């Protein structure tokens, strides 16, 4: 038996592009799909929800903990969902999924997260113990919810600005003034 039938070559005959600064995961990450304001808003959503979550985690004791626990869940979920949407927009995953479905998912995730984050921030503001960490978490929570909601309104504005396809008019084979003669 020849070696060729059992063993395959272990070196590449034609190696890919040279490995350099943009190799590995960084090579798959690009910010071209999110332009200008949308990129800034998505990054603000990510950073503010993370800061709200971190500040909330620093709180060591509470008297009315329901608002704190709800805020903890919402701020962590908002961070993870905004990270997920940023990953989808900035990696080849976007090319593998229908862009209309990505935009639709982003639309509903953004409005849902913004509204629930606003409710959680209000609830936490009503039940906090006035510690500096709680106050910082509340401020970051309100800021994050306003950024999520402003992103939602920006998406609504952009959607209304797009030209809407018109339905073709029905063709009539008879003259309009013809009556069943």
Residue pairs with C-beta under 8 A, 6 or more apart in sequence:
28 91
28 92
29 90
29 91
30 90
31 39
31 90
33 89
33 90
33 94
34 42
34 86
34 89
34 90
37 154
38 151
38 154
41 147
41 150
41 151
41 154
42 82
42 85
42 86
42 89
42 151
43 86
44 144
44 147
45 78
45 82
45 144
45 147
45 148
45 151
46 79
46 82
46 83
46 86
48 140
48 143
48 144
48 147
49 75
49 78
49 79
49 82
49 117
49 140
49 144
50 79
51 136
51 140
51 144
52 71
52 75
52 78
52 137
52 140
52 141
52 144
53 72
53 75
53 76
53 79
55 133
55 134
55 136
55 137
55 140
56 68
56 71
56 72
56 75
56 124
56 133
56 134
56 137
57 72
58 133
59 68
59 131
59 133
59 134
59 137
61 129
62 68
62 127
62 128
62 129
63 129
64 127
66 123
66 127
67 120
67 123
67 124
67 125
67 126
67 127
67 128
68 124
68 127
68 128
68 134
70 120
70 123
70 124
71 120
71 121
71 123
71 124
71 137
71 141
73 120
74 116
74 117
74 120
75 117
75 120
75 137
75 141
75 144
77 113
78 113
78 116
78 117
78 144
78 148
81 109
81 113
82 113
82 148
85 105
85 106
85 109
85 110
87 93
88 94
88 97
88 102
89 102
89 106
94 102
103 155
106 155
107 152
107 155
110 148
110 151
110 152
110 155
111 148
111 149
111 152
113 148
114 145
114 146
114 147
114 148
114 149
114 151
114 152
115 145
115 149
117 141
117 144
117 145
117 148
118 142
118 145
118 146
118 149
120 141
121 138
121 141
121 142
121 145
124 134
124 137
124 138
124 141
125 138
125 142
128 134
128 135
128 138
